[in-house]
Amino acid sequence: MSGCALSLGFIFFLTLLAGPPALVAGQTRVDKSGRPLSKDAGRIVWLEEVLRIRDDGETAVFKSPRYFKLGPGGSLFFIDFAEGARVYGYGPNGRMVHKLLKTGQGPGECEHATNFVVLDGLVRVLSWIPPKIMDYDLSGGRYLRESRSDEDSHGVWFLGTAVGKIYAIRDEVFSSAAFMSEGVFTIPNGVYEIAPDFRTWTKLYEFPVRMVIRKRTALRLDPIDAAIGGSTLYILHTAAYGVTAFDLRTGCVKHVASRAYERVRTKPAKPGQADPESRGIELPDAPYGWDVSKIHAAAGKLWVFTSVMKADGDDRLVDIFDAEGRYADSIVLRFPDSGRDHRVVSRWSLLTDDGFFYIPEQEEDGLITIGKYRVPDARLFRLKQALNARRSRGECSFRAAPRRPK
């Protein structure tokens, strides 16, 4: 969770006390020793706004929408903690259709929702406090049932579905001896396959993340993020440029998507600008910021949102890798000139297979809204967009498979 301390509960993603990195003058966008396959890499792609989701201050209040997931028919689901844990569902027209969860410990209530998944016909919510799983009907949002969770969901920062199964990534710091100590530690994060009833958790893989810990407060020195594309789980867990592609079917690492990258130097924090959660904690020297800020898996590709951006936050260099890990393309993603701040909660975003980009943004009056943008580059989403266009024109038909002779 961005902006929270890992003090007995919440996870703070350290931005190395430097704020969003600025684009360095003359910085090389594409390394000469590893140019992308596309001949026009580095081109500017303007995002086109198609929808905006706003809260009304009463039935819906946004503070930091996160864990975006698609539902059936183009619906959008996410969690916000402005009023306590709430799962919101919005239709493709931008109207709220679901508001799930209440604060408490009774049926359909929780003090802290870890995450959720959208399954066939229901929304399943994993709660940390109290430890339980709650099911809601997807069509009407009706509370159905709940059961106790025997596995600790404290530290679970990713929950997703792929190839008909549920997967989670958990930071194991809370169960480690290091959490009771002080200093810089390498903490394992585990990738788990979870049974549909959430009773059985099977560890598939483990990777390290550097943390500095003092007085049961931990700050990450490396970024973490994950995305699922097909049967591949992409994992970001190092400050240097590199995304691990883990094959969920075989349980093996396929490759690490990377390229030569000119690192961006951090700037010293101004007086009073340092995060209050880091006060009293001696941080190791970090001359460079994080090379990658966010990853997405969409349209059969890995999208790497790098640290290269303009000071106003309206341009973002995005590298694109194909399924084999080849550096295929690179674009400069540009937002419309609107005065909105895309950096405040930019970690929580969603890129879809058909070329739409959802991102929370801060308005000039400080309120948080969710923008839905189209990425108007048909080459990046060619197959999916062509299929959707055919469907909208009624050109797609489905025939029953011929029966085999008896």
Secondary structure, 3 states (H helix, E strand, C coil): CCCCCCCCCCCECCCCCCCCCCCCCCCCCCCHHHCCCCCCCCEEEECEEEEEECCCCCCCCCCCCEEEEECHHHCEEEEECCCCCEEEEECCCCCEEEEECEECCCCCEECEEEEEEEECCEEEEEEEECCEEEEEECCCCCEEEEEECCCCCCCEEEEEEECCEEEEEEEHHHHCHHHHCCEEEEEEEEEEEECCCCCCEEEEEEEEEEEEEECCEEEECCCCEEEEECCEEEEECCCCCCEEEEECCCCEEEEEECCCCCCCECCCCCCCCCCHHHCCCCCCCCCECCCEEEEEEECCEEEEEEEEECCCCCEEEEEEECCCCCEEEEEEEECCCCCCECCCCCCCCEECCCCEEEEEEECCCCCEEEEEEECCCCCCCHHHHHHHHHHHCCCCCCCCCCCCCC
